[in-house]
């Protein structure tokens, strides 16, 4: 019951000549890279430390539930949505925190992350 907006990229790869399996594997690889990069960006900004950002990004990217969604259940909508949750967290921290340097665009990050979480479901 997931929407197919995030599946357009593997469909285009398939139309370009890749097999369905190869295009799905490329899609999974790109989602993993996107998840790691957004998690690093968000957590390094939240904690204001790049090494903590790397560790938190590794923990988020290699979490057991996310890996189960990818490799056991192939729940495309869930692991696509999980890649946007760190942006939601960063937006919320920027909006409500007074301890870190505030960004005037915290609402943009929060809304982009929320759209990325909700969008695969419709």
N, CA, C and O of each residue as an XYZ file, in Angstrom:
488
protein
N       0.820     -1.189      0.000
C       0.000      0.000      0.000
C       0.868      1.258      0.000
O       0.398      2.328      0.386
N       2.104      1.148     -0.420
C       2.969      2.308     -0.499
C       2.771      3.010     -1.833
O       2.412      2.394     -2.837
N       3.010      4.302     -1.817
C       2.995      5.040     -3.063
C       4.222      4.693     -3.893
O       5.176      4.104     -3.384
N       4.201      5.047     -5.133
C       5.297      4.648     -6.007
C       6.191      5.803     -6.435
O       6.910      5.681     -7.426
N       6.164      6.907     -5.723
C       6.957      8.065     -6.125
C       8.449      7.777     -6.035
O       9.202      8.194     -6.914
N       8.896      7.076     -4.997
C      10.311      6.774     -4.870
C      10.733      5.627     -5.772
O      11.927      5.363     -5.912
N       9.787      4.947     -6.380
C      10.119      3.833     -7.259
C      10.300      4.263     -8.712
O      10.586      3.429     -9.570
N      10.138      5.545     -8.996
C      10.346      6.006    -10.361
C      11.807      5.877    -10.784
O      12.092      5.540    -11.933
N      12.729      6.141     -9.865
C      14.136      6.033    -10.210
C      14.531      4.611    -10.601
O      15.169      4.437    -11.639
N      14.174      3.560     -9.802
C      14.502      2.213    -10.276
C      13.746      1.842    -11.549
O      14.250      1.057    -12.352
N      12.558      2.386    -11.746
C      11.822      2.099    -12.978
C      12.534      2.703    -14.187
O      12.586      2.085    -15.250
N      13.077      3.896    -14.029
C      13.827      4.525    -15.111
C      15.101      3.730    -15.406
O      15.483      3.560    -16.563
N      15.757      3.241    -14.336
C      16.930      2.399    -14.547
C      16.575      1.131    -15.309
O      17.339      0.673    -16.160
N      15.408      0.565    -15.000
C      14.971     -0.630    -15.707
C      14.652     -0.328    -17.174
O      14.946     -1.132    -18.058
N      14.057      0.822    -17.418
C      13.779      1.218    -18.799
C      15.056      1.506    -19.588
O      15.074      1.403    -20.814
N      16.122      1.866    -18.873
C      17.400      2.114    -19.542
C      18.174      0.836    -19.834
O      19.229      0.887    -20.466
N      17.671     -0.304    -19.387
C      18.313     -1.553    -19.756
C      18.768     -2.423    -18.608
O      19.144     -3.572    -18.842
N      18.755     -1.940    -17.380
C      19.139     -2.773    -16.261
C      18.020     -3.763    -15.951
O      16.851     -3.509    -16.243
N      18.387     -4.875    -15.365
C      17.358     -5.822    -14.951
C      16.636     -5.269    -13.726
O      17.107     -4.324    -13.094
N      15.520     -5.847    -13.406
C      14.745     -5.391    -12.249
C      15.565     -5.566    -10.973
O      15.561     -4.690    -10.107
N      16.258     -6.675    -10.854
C      17.071     -6.935     -9.671
C      18.218     -5.939     -9.557
O      18.483     -5.425     -8.470
N      18.890     -5.665    -10.646
C      20.009     -4.717    -10.618
C      19.528     -3.304    -10.304
O      20.181     -2.588     -9.544
N      18.413     -2.896    -10.868
C      17.908     -1.550    -10.591
C      17.452     -1.420     -9.143
O      17.609     -0.359     -8.538
N      16.886     -2.495     -8.578
C      16.503     -2.463     -7.160
C      17.743     -2.385     -6.274
O      17.736     -1.670     -5.271
N      18.808     -3.109     -6.627
C      20.035     -3.064     -5.837
C      20.686     -1.685     -5.897
O      21.228     -1.215     -4.897
N      20.640     -1.042     -7.042
C      21.165      0.326     -7.158
C      20.331      1.268     -6.300
O      20.873      2.147     -5.632
N      19.024      1.086     -6.317
C      18.135      1.917     -5.495
C      18.441      1.732     -4.018
O      18.512      2.715     -3.280
N      18.623      0.497     -3.568
C      18.937      0.231     -2.160
C      20.277      0.869     -1.794
O      20.410      1.447     -0.715
N      21.258      0.772     -2.672
C      22.551      1.387     -2.414
C      22.422      2.900     -2.278
O      23.003      3.492     -1.368
N      21.670      3.525     -3.169
C      21.503      4.983     -3.101
C      20.716      5.416     -1.871
O      21.004      6.463     -1.291
N      19.732      4.629     -1.469
C      18.993      4.951     -0.244
C      19.908      4.821      0.973
O      19.819      5.629      1.898
N      20.783      3.819      0.985
C      21.730      3.682      2.086
C      22.701      4.855      2.145
O      23.000      5.356      3.229
N      23.193      5.294      1.000
C      24.096      6.449      0.964
C      23.363      7.712      1.408
O      23.909      8.521      2.158
N      22.120      7.877      0.940
C      21.332      9.043      1.335
C      21.039      9.024      2.830
O      21.097     10.064      3.486
N      20.728      7.857      3.370
C      20.461      7.743      4.804
C      21.688      8.095      5.621
O      21.596      8.840      6.596
N      22.836      7.564      5.230
C      24.062      7.861      5.972
C      24.418      9.337      5.895
O      24.849      9.920      6.889
N      24.246      9.943      4.739
C      24.606     11.359      4.607
C      23.642     12.275      5.349
O      24.080     13.234      5.985
N      22.341     12.006      5.283
C      21.410     12.845      6.032
C      21.570     12.644      7.532
O      21.446     13.595      8.303
N      21.842     11.418      7.947
C      22.046     11.174      9.380
C      23.316     11.874      9.861
O      23.322     12.463     10.943
N      24.387     11.819      9.075
C      25.612     12.522      9.464
C      25.377     14.025      9.540
O      25.795     14.675     10.498
N      24.709     14.576      8.533
C      24.438     16.011      8.532
C      23.613     16.415      9.748
O      23.939     17.381     10.438
N      22.547     15.669     10.004
C      21.647     16.040     11.094
C      22.314     15.867     12.450
O      22.252     16.768     13.286
N      22.948     14.728     12.681
C      23.509     14.470     14.009
C      24.757     15.301     14.280
O      25.012     15.662     15.428
N      25.537     15.612     13.251
C      26.683     16.487     13.492
C      26.235     17.909     13.790
O      26.923     18.629     14.514
N      25.109     18.324     13.253
C      24.567     19.650     13.583
C      23.904     19.655     14.960
O      24.029     20.624     15.708
N      23.207     18.584     15.289
C      22.521     18.535     16.583
C      23.537     18.542     17.724
O      23.381     19.288     18.690
N      24.579     17.712     17.614
C      25.540     17.586     18.700
C      26.734     18.522     18.553
O      27.578     18.578     19.448
N      26.827     19.254     17.454
C      27.905     20.214     17.182
C      29.277     19.560     17.301
O      30.234     20.173     17.772
N      29.356     18.288     16.861
C      30.604     17.552     16.910
C      30.595     16.551     15.762
O      29.675     15.742     15.643
N      31.613     16.608     14.924
C      31.625     15.741     13.740
C      31.849     14.277     14.093
O      31.302     13.393     13.433
N      32.642     14.010     15.121
C      32.878     12.613     15.484
C      31.623     11.975     16.075
O      31.354     10.800     15.823
N      30.873     12.711     16.837
C      29.593     12.195     17.336
C      28.623     12.035     16.177
O      27.810     11.110     16.174
N      28.696     12.912     15.205
C      27.866     12.783     14.009
C      28.159     11.515     13.239
O      27.242     10.866     12.736
N      29.439     11.152     13.140
C      29.815      9.915     12.450
C      29.307      8.704     13.209
O      28.760      7.777     12.612
N      29.486      8.707     14.522
C      29.037      7.560     15.335
C      27.525      7.429     15.296
O      27.004      6.327     15.126
N      26.816      8.536     15.451
C      25.351      8.485     15.412
C      24.851      8.100     14.026
O      23.849      7.396     13.904
N      25.531      8.549     12.990
C      25.154      8.165     11.631
C      25.349      6.669     11.414
O      24.508      6.023     10.790
N      26.439      6.114     11.917
C      26.655      4.668     11.826
C      25.588      3.902     12.591
O      25.076      2.890     12.113
N      25.256      4.389     13.784
C      24.218      3.714     14.571
C      22.864      3.766     13.867
O      22.119      2.786     13.878
N      22.545      4.904     13.258
C      21.263      5.031     12.568
C      21.226      4.190     11.296
O      20.234      3.516     11.016
N      22.299      4.234     10.538
C      22.343      3.515      9.275
C      22.370      2.003      9.489
O      21.789      1.256      8.702
N      23.034      1.554     10.538
C      23.160      0.124     10.796
C      22.205     -0.383     11.867
O      22.427     -1.454     12.431
N      21.154      0.363     12.156
C      20.192     -0.107     13.152
C      19.487     -1.372     12.651
O      19.220     -1.525     11.459
N      19.199     -2.255     13.578
C      18.661     -3.564     13.204
C      17.293     -3.469     12.540
O      17.007     -4.215     11.603
N      16.450     -2.562     13.013
C      15.122     -2.442     12.411
C      15.222     -1.972     10.961
O      14.516     -2.476     10.088
N      16.091     -1.018     10.717
C      16.258     -0.509      9.356
C      16.838     -1.573      8.432
O      16.394     -1.724      7.294
N      17.825     -2.307      8.922
C      18.402     -3.381      8.110
C      17.388     -4.496      7.855
O      17.383     -5.109      6.788
N      16.533     -4.753      8.841
C      15.466     -5.744      8.630
C      14.483     -5.264      7.568
O      14.035     -6.047      6.731
N      14.151     -3.975      7.607
C      13.244     -3.423      6.590
C      13.835     -3.542      5.193
O      13.109     -3.776      4.227
N      15.140     -3.382      5.085
C      15.772     -3.428      3.767
C      15.957     -4.855      3.287
O      15.498     -5.213      2.202
N      16.628     -5.671      4.091
C      17.124     -6.949      3.582
C      16.227     -8.146      3.870
O      16.325     -9.157      3.176
N      15.366     -8.065      4.860
C      14.472     -9.192      5.130
C      13.071     -8.980      4.575
O      12.510     -9.864      3.927
N      12.514     -7.808      4.833
C      11.135     -7.574      4.431
C      10.999     -6.814      3.130
O       9.927     -6.824      2.524
N      12.053     -6.156      2.686
C      12.028     -5.322      1.480
C      10.889     -4.313      1.523
O      10.166     -4.122      0.545
N      10.747     -3.679      2.670
C       9.710     -2.672      2.869
C      10.233     -1.336      2.352
O      10.798     -0.545      3.107
N      10.041     -1.097      1.071
C      10.618      0.064      0.388
C      10.137      1.369      1.013
O      10.936      2.283      1.221
N       8.879      1.466      1.307
C       8.348      2.693      1.889
C       8.910      2.979      3.260
O       9.175      4.133      3.596
N       9.097      1.941      4.058
C       9.605      2.150      5.409
C      11.054      2.589      5.415
O      11.403      3.558      6.090
N      11.912      1.889      4.670
C      13.320      2.306      4.742
C      13.565      3.580      3.958
O      14.555      4.267      4.209
N      12.696      3.918      3.017
C      12.801      5.236      2.380
C      12.399      6.328      3.359
O      13.022      7.389      3.404
N      11.365      6.071      4.136
C      10.917      7.056      5.117
C      11.905      7.196      6.265
O      12.074      8.291      6.802
N      12.559      6.106      6.649
C      13.520      6.174      7.743
C      14.732      7.029      7.403
O      15.431      7.494      8.304
N      14.988      7.240      6.139
C      16.128      8.076      5.777
C      15.855      9.561      6.015
O      16.794     10.356      6.061
N      14.606      9.943      6.165
C      14.254     11.344      6.370
C      14.037     11.719      7.836
O      13.936     12.905      8.152
N      13.965     10.743      8.731
C      13.701     11.048     10.139
C      14.788     11.899     10.804
O      14.442     12.744     11.629
N      16.076     11.732     10.497
C      17.058     12.648     11.100
C      16.840     14.114     10.726
O      17.143     15.002     11.523
N      16.324     14.379      9.537
C      16.021     15.764      9.171
C      14.878     16.327      9.999
O      14.882     17.507     10.352
N      13.905     15.489     10.308
C      12.808     15.919     11.188
C      13.360     16.263     12.561
O      13.005     17.286     13.146
N      14.238     15.394     13.074
C      14.831     15.646     14.392
C      15.652     16.933     14.393
O      15.578     17.715     15.341
N      16.427     17.155     13.342
C      17.226     18.378     13.263
C      16.332     19.613     13.184
O      16.620     20.624     13.825
N      15.272     19.544     12.420
C      14.349     20.669     12.341
C      13.698     20.979     13.671
O      13.545     22.144     14.039
N      13.314     19.941     14.392
C      12.694     20.144     15.714
C      13.698     20.739     16.687
O      13.354     21.623     17.472
N      14.933     20.262     16.642
C      15.965     20.816     17.523
C      16.222     22.279     17.183
O      16.353     23.107     18.085
N      16.295     22.607     15.908
C      16.505     24.001     15.514
C      15.337     24.900     15.928
O      15.538     26.063     16.278
N      14.139     24.366     15.887
C      12.972     25.178     16.234
C      12.894     25.436     17.736
O      12.636     26.563     18.160
N      13.116     24.392     18.545
C      12.841     24.498     19.971
C      14.060     24.670     20.860
O      13.891     24.978     22.040
N      15.261     24.492     20.373
C      16.433     24.558     21.237
C      16.961     25.971     21.332
O      16.982     26.722     20.357
N      17.377     26.302     22.506
C      18.015     27.588     22.718
C      19.508     27.405     22.999
O      20.236     28.390     23.124
N      19.975     26.138     23.102
C      21.372     25.869     23.425
C      22.289     25.932     22.209
O      23.446     26.332     22.334
N      21.798     25.546     21.047
C      22.644     25.548     19.861
C      22.346     26.789     19.033
O      21.340     27.470     19.232
N      23.240     27.059     18.111
C      23.043     28.209     17.227
C      21.783     27.976     16.400
O      21.743     27.044     15.597
N      20.771     28.790     16.577
C      19.515     28.527     15.875
C      19.608     28.854     14.391
O      20.310     29.772     13.969
N      18.887     28.083     13.637
C      18.768     28.342     12.215
C      17.367     28.878     11.964
O      16.394     28.387     12.535
N      17.272     29.860     11.129
C      15.962     30.414     10.821
C      15.171     29.511      9.896
O      13.987     29.744      9.650
N      15.824     28.485      9.385
C      15.162     27.575      8.461
C      14.916     26.206      9.075
O      14.861     25.212      8.351
N      14.768     26.130     10.378
C      14.450     24.867     11.032
C      13.113     24.323     10.583
O      12.932     23.109     10.490
N      12.187     25.198     10.308
C      10.878     24.751      9.843
C      10.972     24.140      8.457
O      10.190     23.252      8.117
N      11.931     24.610      7.642
C      12.109     24.041      6.304
C      12.634     22.608      6.413
O      12.134     21.706      5.741
N      13.645     22.405      7.262
C      14.172     21.055      7.461
C      13.118     20.118      8.022
O      12.995     18.974      7.582
N      12.358     20.603      8.993
C      11.322     19.774      9.599
C      10.244     19.420      8.587
O       9.786     18.279      8.547
N       9.840     20.368      7.784
C       8.793     20.078      6.800
C       9.309     19.211      5.664
O       8.570     18.363      5.162
N      10.570     19.400      5.237
C      11.136     18.520      4.217
C      11.239     17.086      4.731
O      10.924     16.137      4.013
N      11.678     16.941      5.967
C      11.762     15.608      6.551
C      10.398     14.965      6.724
O      10.228     13.777      6.454
N       9.424     15.750      7.174
C       8.069     15.204      7.342
C       7.465     14.811      6.002
O       6.791     13.786      5.902
N       7.699     15.611      4.981
C       7.207     15.237      3.641
C       7.884     13.971      3.145
O       7.245     13.134      2.507
N       9.177     13.823      3.433
C       9.871     12.608      3.044
C       9.403     11.388      3.799
O       9.447     10.278      3.268
N       8.955     11.569      5.029
C       8.420     10.445      5.805
C       7.017     10.075      5.319
O       6.687      8.894      5.215
N       6.208     11.064      5.026
C       4.808     10.805      4.662
C       4.677     10.451      3.188
O       3.815      9.654      2.818
N       5.520     11.030      2.343
C       5.373     10.885      0.887
C       5.418      9.448      0.384
O       4.646      9.127     -0.520
N       6.279      8.542      0.912
C       6.270      7.166      0.388
C       4.973      6.426      0.664
O       4.715      5.392      0.046
N       4.159      6.925      1.569
C       2.947      6.212      1.927
C       1.752      6.589      1.059
O       0.699      5.958      1.145
N       1.910      7.616      0.222
C       0.772      8.051     -0.586
C       1.102      8.065     -2.046
O       0.253      8.407     -2.868
